[in-house]
Amino acid sequence: MTLDVGKEPSCPRSVVVVGAGFSGTMAAIHLRALLPPGWIVHLIERSGRFARGPAYADSGVPHLLNVRARNMSAFADDPGHFERWLDGSGQRFAGEVIDTAAGRFATRRLYGRYLRSLLHERILRSGGCVRLVADEAVDLVPADGKWRLVCRSGRTIEAAAVVVTVGNLPAPEPSDAQVMRDPWTAGAMPGLVADRPLLIVGTGLTMVDLVLELRAAGFAGPIVALSRRGLLPQSHEPIPMPWPTPSFDEQERRSISALLARVRAEVRQAAARGIGWRAVVDSLRPVTASLWKSLPAIERGRFLRHLRPYWDSHRHRMAPPAAEAFAQVRAAGSLTICRGRILGLSRGAGGVNVSIQAPAGASPTTLLVQRVIYATGVPPTAEHHPLIGNLFCRGLARPDRQAMGLDVTDALEVISGSGQTTPGLWAFGPIVRGVFWECTAVPDIRVHAQDVAGRVAAALTTG
């Protein structure tokens, strides 16, 4: 792919997409397909890695996607597209696709190649109307009914519309040699000593991937994984029969307790018919966003404080081969899963002293480790992102009710500080999870990408 690194000429017929992970890549592809000839789509990515992001980066370990290949098509209206691409690839990716009793799973890096092939194809077909910009968007300024996007390099780009798809926000605190806030930073794994323990904070899918990568890289030392509840991701299993999506009443839609009771009742009913809980959890996907939006803010907060770890461990599952490999690591005895929370960190020449509060009121303990790697996801600190922070400061955007990211309408239009929509500004992907909750996986994002592209194209070419 050719990167656009020159000065941007003034072009009133252009759209900017900020962020080139799955969300931004698909937005750019759909936009260029829908906009009239001559319109430019600028795809901006601060890392310079387009159509991959941390989730689909080339890594030394073939981590498997935690979603079956049949659900990973990039196109909502063509659900078999990814599997056809896999079939057409022949033996070029031997060992990158694994068939299991629970379904077919591909590696994340292979999925990254799939996305890059789609973007490359669109670039070639566009005749130069899709431009990749390796830079960081730091500010957005209204300019005579349009937008002027300012990049960290000093480059400016004029656009008629902007789509923000910055994905997961960077950690507000920097990493160092002893404490890694970003688990996939280049310095997270090198330099470890085999006979000294390592602490991973978090026990979800990211922890599983880290453990498997550490072992594949030759680190044989003790690993401690810590979270408040010590919950581990469940594994995918065959689902011989789907469970119908429940119809929730008004009380259930406005109370986490009532909603939980109903889901548990559904699980019991399914079990009585020989159907496992996985089918019930999967049946909630079509209504998860509407359930989340119907909950009052106080009930959303209760979910985030108390139920989210249980939801994550059941909703986001391991591919069977990953679950088997992880079980082997645990059986070897060098991985310890602990319950508790960190009270404080103290760095020193001998490592990091971690003060841990165990559950049930037990006395705090101290653990000396050579490195701490956080695998808990990024806390809701959108204001630390330069572009998002400036949108807030200018009143062009506001935080969602949980302060997890941007507030948007059902049509994915960004809502300003005054509560009105900001014309010409859209956002989707993980940055709007506070509004939709279930909007971070491919099956959800691909729908939003197509929707946003259609709305942007209609807004720019009608009237």
N, C-alpha and C positions, 0 to 999 in steps of 0.2 A: 504494500500500500504506500502511496505517496503522501507525505505529510505536508500540510500547507504551513510554511514557516515564514512567508514573506509578509509585507505590510498589506493590510486589508484595504482594497479600494472601496469607495463609497458605493453601496449597492442597496437601493431601497427594496428590492425584491429578494429578501433573504430571511431565513429563520435560523436561530441559534439553539442548539441542544447542548446543555451543560451536563457532562458526565457521559462516559462511553462504556459503561457496563452493559448488562443485558437491556436495561430500561432504555438508556439513551441510544444504543445501537438500533433497537427495533423502532424507536420513535423516528430516527433519521431515515431508516429504510422505508417505513410507511409514508413519511412526509414526502420524500422524493418521488415515491410512486404516485402520490395524489396531487402534488402541486403541478401547475402548468410548466411547460418547458421554459428554461431560463431562470427559474427560481433556484437560489443557492441555499443549500443546507450546510451549516457549519456545525461540525461535531467536535466539541472541546473536551479534552481529557488531560487533567493535570499530571497524571503519571506517564503519559505518552504510550500507554498500553491500551489499544483500542479493541473493543469487542471481546474483552476477557474479564478484567477486574480480578480481585483476589480470589473470587469463587472459581474462576475457570482458567487460572494462570497455569502455564507449563511448570510442573513441579517434578522433582525426582521420584516422587511416589505417586502411583496411579490411583489417587483417591476416587472413589465411586460417588456419583450423584446419589442423593438420598431420595430421589424421585424416579419412578420407573420411566424407561425410555418412551413408552407409549404416551406419557403425559408431558413430554418435554419438547414438543414441537414449538418452534418460535412463532407459529402463526395460529391464532385462535380458530380461524375458519378452515384450517388444514391440519387436523390433529395427527395425521400420519406422516407429516413431512420429515421429522427427525429420523424416524425409523427407516423411511425410504432412503434418506441420505446415508444412514449407517449401512443399509443393504448395498447401496451403490458404491460404497467405499471398498468393498471386497475384502481382501486380506491386508490392506495397507495398515490397518490398526489392530493387528493381532494382539490379543490379550487385553484390549481396551474395552471390550464389550463382553459381559458375562450373563449368561442365561441361568436363571435360578427358578425354583418352584414358585417363588413369589413374583416372578416377572423378569424382565430384561433390564440390566443396568449398564450404563456406560460411564466411563471416567469423566471427571470434570475437565481435564485438559482436552479430551476429545471433544467435549461440548464447546469448549472455547474455539477449537478449530472450526467447528460447525458454524458458530456465530461469525467468525472472521471470514469464512467463505461466503456467507450471505452478504456481509458488508462489502467485501471485495467485488462481488457480482454487481451490487447496486452502484458502486463507484464507477465500474466500467460502463454500465448501461446509462449512467447519468451524463456522460460526456463532460466530466469535470464539474458537475453541479453538486457533488457531495465533497466537502473539503474537511480534512482532518486537521485539527489544530492542537498541537501538543503544548498546552499552556494551562494556567489556572485562572479561572474566572473569579475575580475578587469583588467586582462592583457592577451594578446595573443602574443606569441613569436614564430617566425619561427624556426624550429629545424630540420635540415637535411631533408628537403623536406616535413616535417610534421609540426604539431603545438603542442606547449606546452601551455595549458591554465592555468593561475594562478588565484586562488580564494583568497578571502579575508582572509580565515582561514589559508592560506599557502599551502593548498592542490594544487597539480598540476595534470593535466590530459593530457596525450599524445593522439593525435588524427590525423587521416589522413585527416579529413575535419571538418569544423566548420560552423554551421548555426546560424546566429544571429537573434533572434526574441524577442528582449527585450521589444517590445510593446511601450506604452506611457512612455516617459521619466519622471523621478522624477523631481519635482520642484527644481530649482537651489537654492532657498532661503528656509531656514528651517521654519517650522511652530512653533508657540508658543501658549500660552493659549488665546491670543487675536486675532491673525491673522493666519488662517489656509490656507496654500497654497495647501494642498491636501484635497479635500472635503470628502474623505472617510477614513481619518486617524481616529484612535480610539478616539482622543480627540476633534473631530469637534463638537459633539453634547452635551456631558455631561456637567453639570454645568451651563446651561443656566437659567437665571432668567426670569420668565414669563412676568413681566411688563416692560422689557427693550427691545428696538429694536435690531434686528439682521440684518446684511447686507450680502447678497449673491451677489457676483460679477459675472455676467453672467446670461443670461435669456434663456439658451437652455435646452436640455433634462436633463442635470445633475442638474440644478436648480430645475426642476420639481420634480425629484426624491428626492432631499434634502427637499423640502417643504413638500412633502407627508410623508417622513420619520419623519420629525420634528413633524408634526401634529399627526402621529400615536404614537410617543413616548411621547406625552402629552404636548409638548411645544405649548402654546396657545398665545404667545406674538406676537407683531408686527414683520413682516418680510418685508424688503425692498430688492427687486431684481433690480440690476443696470446693464445696458449695454449701449453702445453708441447709439444704435438705438431702444432699448426696444422691439426687435422682439421676439415673442414666437414661439415655435414649432407648426406646424400645426398638425392636427389629421388625422389618417388614416380614409378613407371612402371607401365604396364599389366602385370597378372599374368594371362596367359591361362589358366594352369592352376595350381591350388594344389599344394603339396608336402605329403605326409603327415607328420604329427608323428612324429619318430623315437622309438624306444623305447630309452632309455638304460639301460645296465647299472650295477651297483653301483660299479664302479671309476670310470666316467665321472661318476657323481653325486657322487663325493667328491673329485674332482681337477679343478681348473680346466684343467690342461694336457691331461688326457684328454678333458675336455668340449670344449675348443677343437678338438682334433684330430678329434673325431667330427663337429662342426659343419662343419669344413672338408671332411671327406670327403663329407658330405651335399651341400655346395655343388658339389663336383666331380661327384658323381653326377647332380645336377640339371642341371648345365651339359651333361653328355653327352647329356641328353634335350632340350636346348634350353630349359631352364627357368632363369631368373635367380636370383641369390642372394636377392633380396627375398622370393621365395616360401618359401625355406628359413627365413629369419629370422622371417617371419610364422608359420610352422608351429610355432615355439617358444612362442608366446603361451600355449597351454593348459597348458604344463608349466613355464613360467619360474619361477613361485612355488615349485613343489615342488622344482625343481632348486636354487634358491637356498637353500631350507631344508635340503636334504640336504647342502650343502657344510659342512665344518668351518669354524670361525671363521677359522682361518689362511688357508684357501682363499678365503673371502669377502674377506678383507683383500687378498690377491693380486689378486683381480678388481678391487677398488676402486682399487688403486694402478696397475695396469698395463693392464687391459683395458677398464675402464669407458668411456674416451673412444671407443674403437673400437666398442663396443656402442652407445653413444648416437648416434654418427654414422650407423650403419646402421639402428638401430631407430627412431629419431625423425627422420622425413624431412620435407623441405619439400614443400608443395603445388606442383605444376608452375608455376603462375603466379608464385608467390613465388620459385621457383628461377630462372625466366627474368628476373624483375626484378633479382634479386641478381646474376646473371651480367652484366647490362647495367651495373650499378654497377661491378663489377670490371673490365669491359672499358674503362670510361672512365678507369681508371688512378689514381683518387683514393682507392682502398681498398687497403691493404696487409695481407696476412695474414702474421704473424710467429710463429716458434716460439721459446719461451723461457719463463722464469718471472721474476717480480718479486722482486728482492732487497730493495728498499726504496723508499720514497717520501719526497720532501723538498719541502714546500710553500714557496712564495715568492711575492713580488709579481708575478714574471714568469710564474708558472704552477706546474706540478708537475714536478720532476725525478724521473724514474723510472729506477731502476737495474735493468737487465735482464740476466739470465744466459742467454746463448744456449746451444743444445745442443752436444754433442760437445766440451765443455771449452773453448770459445772464451772469450776475455776478455769480462768484463761490459761493456755499453754503457750510455750514459745517453741518455734521450729526454726532451726538454722538451715538455710538452703543456699545453693550457689546462685540460683536465679529464680525470679518469679515471672511467669508468663500469664497474662490475663487473657482468658478465653470466655468472657462473659458478655460480649457485645458491648457496643458503645453506649454510655449513659446518655440520657436525653439532654444534650447541651448544644442545641442547634446554633445558639448565638455565638459559639466559638468558631463556627465555620465562617470564613471571611465574607463570602457572597451572601449567605443566609443572614449573618449578622447585619450587613449593610441593608439588606431588604427590610429587616425589622426597623433599623434606625431611620430609614427613609419613609417608613409607614406604608411601604408597598406590600408588605406581608405581615402576618401575625402568627404566633405559635398556635398549635392546636390546643385543645383543652387539657391534654396531658403533658404539654410542653415537650413532645417527642420529636417534633418537626414542624412542617408548614401546615397551616390550616387551608383547606381547599373545599370547593363545592363538590356536589356529586358529579359535576361535569369536569372536575379536576382543574377548575380555574382557581388561581391563588386569591385568597381573601386578604384585603388590606387591613391596616391597623384600625380603620374606621368601620370595618365590617362590610364594606362593599367589595365587589370583585375588582381586581386590577386588570384592566383591558390589555390583552396581548401577552399575558403571562400565565403559564400553566405549570403544573408540577405533578409528578407521580413516581411510583416506586417506593422504596423504603422510607424516603423522606416524608411520606404522608401516612405512615403506618398508624399514627395517632388518630387519624380520621377513619381509616378502613380496617385497620389491624391486619387482616389477612391480605397483604399486598406486597409480599416480599419474595414469593416464589414464582417461577416461570408461568405456571397455569393462570395466575392472577395478573401478573405484570403484562403478559402478552395481550390480554383483553384491554387493559388501560392504554397500552402503546397504540393499538389500532384506534381506540376511541379518541385519544388526544389528537392523533394525526388527522383524523377526519374532521374534528372540530376546528383545529388550526387551519387546515386547508380551506374549509368552508368559510371561516371568518375572513380569510385573506383574499378570497376570490369571488365573493358575492357582494352585492350592494354597490 
